[in-house]
């Protein structure tokens, strides 16, 4: 069975950012992207990454795809 948990490096690649960016988002609370801590490692669920992308998808300036202001 393949795990749906991504390493920070793999999650960053999936999102198109650097691993350091994800670490900064987590430590500052800039975005509410859930992190699963496994020992000292930060892991990211595929479903959380997909939800993050959906929540940050904009049809035009000022509105999300769901019509809510971010």
C-alpha positions as a Markdown table, in Angstrom:
| # | Residue | x | y | z |
|---|---|---|---|---|
| 1 | Unk | 0.0 | 0.0 | 0.0 |
| 2 | Unk | 1.4 | 3.4 | -1.0 |
| 3 | Unk | 1.2 | 6.1 | 1.6 |
| 4 | Unk | -0.5 | 9.4 | 0.8 |
| 5 | Unk | 2.0 | 11.3 | 2.9 |
| 6 | Unk | 4.6 | 13.4 | 1.1 |
| 7 | Unk | 7.9 | 14.5 | 2.4 |
| 8 | Unk | 8.5 | 18.3 | 2.6 |
| 9 | Unk | 10.6 | 18.1 | -0.5 |
| 10 | Unk | 8.0 | 16.1 | -2.5 |
| 11 | Unk | 5.2 | 18.4 | -1.3 |
| 12 | Unk | 7.2 | 21.4 | -2.3 |
| 13 | Unk | 7.8 | 20.0 | -5.7 |
| 14 | Unk | 4.1 | 19.2 | -6.1 |
| 15 | Unk | 3.2 | 22.8 | -5.2 |
| 16 | Unk | 6.1 | 24.3 | -7.2 |
| 17 | Unk | 7.8 | 26.0 | -4.3 |
| 18 | Unk | 11.0 | 25.3 | -2.3 |
| 19 | Unk | 11.0 | 23.1 | 0.8 |
| 20 | Unk | 12.2 | 26.1 | 2.8 |
| 21 | Unk | 9.1 | 28.0 | 1.7 |
| 22 | Unk | 6.9 | 25.2 | 3.2 |
| 23 | Unk | 8.9 | 25.3 | 6.4 |
| 24 | Unk | 8.5 | 29.1 | 6.6 |
| 25 | Unk | 4.7 | 28.8 | 6.0 |
| 26 | Unk | 4.5 | 26.3 | 8.8 |
| 27 | Unk | 6.6 | 28.2 | 11.3 |
| 28 | Unk | 4.9 | 31.6 | 10.6 |
| 29 | Unk | 1.4 | 30.2 | 10.2 |
| 30 | Unk | 1.1 | 32.2 | 6.9 |
| 31 | Unk | -1.1 | 29.5 | 5.3 |
| 32 | Unk | -3.3 | 26.9 | 7.0 |
| 33 | Unk | -1.6 | 23.9 | 5.2 |
| 34 | Unk | -1.8 | 21.0 | 7.7 |
| 35 | Unk | 1.4 | 19.2 | 8.6 |
| 36 | Unk | 1.6 | 15.7 | 9.9 |
| 37 | Unk | 4.6 | 15.4 | 12.3 |
| 38 | Unk | 6.3 | 11.9 | 12.1 |
| 39 | Unk | 9.1 | 12.2 | 14.6 |
| 40 | Unk | 11.1 | 15.2 | 13.5 |
| 41 | Unk | 9.8 | 15.0 | 9.9 |
| 42 | Unk | 7.1 | 17.1 | 8.4 |
| 43 | Unk | 4.7 | 15.2 | 6.1 |
| 44 | Unk | 1.9 | 16.4 | 4.0 |
| 45 | Unk | -1.2 | 14.6 | 3.0 |
| 46 | Unk | -2.0 | 14.5 | -0.8 |
| 47 | Unk | -5.6 | 15.5 | 0.0 |
| 48 | Unk | -4.4 | 18.5 | 2.1 |
| 49 | Unk | -2.2 | 19.6 | -0.8 |
| 50 | Unk | -5.0 | 19.3 | -3.3 |
| 51 | Unk | -7.4 | 21.3 | -0.9 |
| 52 | Unk | -4.7 | 24.0 | -0.5 |
| 53 | Unk | -4.5 | 24.3 | -4.3 |
| 54 | Unk | -8.3 | 24.5 | -4.6 |
| 55 | Unk | -8.6 | 27.1 | -1.8 |
| 56 | Unk | -5.9 | 29.2 | -3.5 |
| 57 | Unk | -7.3 | 29.0 | -7.0 |
| 58 | Unk | -8.7 | 32.4 | -8.2 |
| 59 | Unk | -11.0 | 33.0 | -11.1 |
| 60 | Unk | -10.1 | 36.7 | -11.0 |
| 61 | Unk | -8.6 | 39.2 | -8.6 |
| 62 | Unk | -10.3 | 39.2 | -5.2 |
| 63 | Unk | -12.3 | 35.9 | -5.4 |
| 64 | Unk | -11.7 | 32.2 | -5.0 |
| 65 | Unk | -13.2 | 29.7 | -7.3 |
| 66 | Unk | -15.9 | 29.0 | -4.7 |
| 67 | Unk | -16.8 | 32.7 | -4.7 |
| 68 | Unk | -15.4 | 33.4 | -1.2 |
| 69 | Unk | -13.0 | 36.3 | -0.6 |
| 70 | Unk | -9.6 | 34.8 | 0.5 |
